[in-house]
Amino acid sequence: MKHRAELTVIALVVILLVAIGAWRLTVAGFMVVGAVRAADWTLVHGKVLDAQLRHTIGGKRPGYLATGTYGYEFGGRAYTGRQLGLTPPDTRDLGFEEWHLRMSAKLEDAKARGAIIPIYVNPANPGESIHDRRMRFGLLALESGLGLLAMGAGIAVGFASRMYRRGPR
């Protein structure tokens, strides 16, 4: 019975590590695909409708999440967007880059002054837009590295436990 419990714990650790790795790699993939897709979108000017900086709790360092909405016109129609950058919406930073702090300050300032901001619009689907389409290479490297590390650790734990169960040959 003890052997079965050990196997269950090892299996859960493997699944958890692989799942964390897959999520981190998905975020990195989302960034790359978003940058490629938005590379030839049409530049229009928009106005900030709302801007907020949310403080998130977790880990040793606090995280931040810039949220906002902006309005723009394309093809004579008015649209509203909320995609600020290449990461999935509502994805907080990992506390090392401060992109969310800078983005929030920029949007709050633009809103207060009534200034225009650049918006990139998908001409095939004008309801799809993004404010900052620049690739954040530091975040991409971190997300990819953490994803590969976690998946590699999960696979290594799985193989090591299998070798341990087989015993010496």
SVG drawing of the C-alpha trace seen along z (x, -y; Angstrom):
<svg xmlns="http://www.w3.org/2000/svg" viewBox="-20 -67 42 74">
<polyline fill="none" stroke="black" stroke-width="0.4" points="0.0,0.0 2.9,-2.4 4.4,-1.7 1.1,-2.7 0.9,-6.0 4.4,-6.8 3.5,-6.2 0.5,-8.4 2.5,-11.3 5.1,-10.9 2.5,-10.9 0.9,-14.0 4.2,-15.8 4.9,-14.8 1.5,-16.0 1.8,-19.3 5.3,-20.1 4.3,-19.3 1.1,-21.3 3.0,-24.3 5.5,-24.0 2.8,-23.7 1.0,-26.9 4.3,-28.9 5.0,-27.8 1.4,-28.6 1.9,-32.2 5.1,-32.4 3.4,-31.0 0.6,-33.4 3.1,-36.3 4.9,-35.1 1.7,-34.3 0.2,-37.7 3.3,-39.6 3.3,-37.8 -0.4,-38.3 -0.3,-42.0 2.8,-42.9 0.8,-44.1 -2.3,-45.5 -3.4,-49.0 -2.4,-51.9 -5.2,-54.1 -5.5,-56.6 -7.6,-55.9 -8.6,-57.5 -8.2,-55.9 -11.6,-55.3 -10.4,-53.6 -7.1,-52.8 -6.3,-51.0 -3.4,-49.4 -4.4,-46.4 -2.1,-45.0 -2.0,-41.2 -0.8,-39.1 1.4,-36.1 4.9,-35.0 7.6,-37.2 7.1,-40.1 3.8,-41.8 2.6,-41.7 0.8,-44.3 -1.8,-44.1 -2.6,-47.1 -6.1,-47.0 -7.8,-49.5 -10.1,-50.1 -9.7,-52.3 -12.0,-53.6 -11.1,-53.9 -12.7,-54.2 -12.1,-52.0 -14.0,-52.1 -16.4,-54.7 -17.5,-52.5 -16.6,-53.0 -15.0,-50.1 -13.8,-49.5 -10.7,-47.3 -8.9,-46.1 -5.9,-44.2 -3.0,-46.3 -0.1,-44.0 0.9,-40.6 0.3,-38.6 -3.2,-37.2 -5.5,-39.8 -5.5,-39.5 -2.0,-37.9 0.0,-39.7 3.7,-40.2 6.2,-38.2 7.5,-41.3 10.8,-41.7 9.9,-43.8 7.5,-46.5 5.7,-46.7 2.3,-46.9 3.5,-49.8 4.7,-51.7 1.6,-50.8 -0.8,-51.9 1.0,-55.2 1.1,-55.9 -2.7,-55.1 -3.7,-57.1 -1.6,-60.1 -3.1,-59.9 -6.6,-59.7 -6.1,-62.7 -4.7,-64.8 -7.2,-63.5 -4.3,-62.4 -4.5,-59.9 -2.7,-56.6 -1.7,-54.2 -4.0,-51.3 -3.3,-48.5 -6.4,-47.1 -6.9,-43.8 -8.4,-45.0 -10.0,-41.6 -11.7,-41.9 -11.8,-45.5 -13.1,-44.5 -9.7,-42.9 -7.0,-45.4 -4.0,-45.9 -2.3,-48.9 1.3,-47.7 2.4,-45.1 6.1,-45.1 7.7,-41.8 8.8,-41.8 11.9,-39.6 12.8,-39.4 9.4,-38.1 9.4,-35.7 12.8,-34.3 11.5,-33.9 8.3,-32.3 10.0,-29.9 12.8,-29.1 10.4,-28.4 8.2,-26.3 11.0,-24.2 12.5,-23.8 9.2,-22.8 8.4,-20.3 11.9,-18.9 11.8,-18.5 8.5,-16.7 9.7,-14.3 13.0,-13.7 11.0,-12.9 8.9,-10.5 11.8,-8.7 13.8,-8.6 10.8,-7.1 10.5,-4.5 14.2,-3.6 14.0,-3.4 11.0,-1.0 12.8,1.3 15.8,1.6 19.4,2.3 19.9,4.6"/>
</svg>
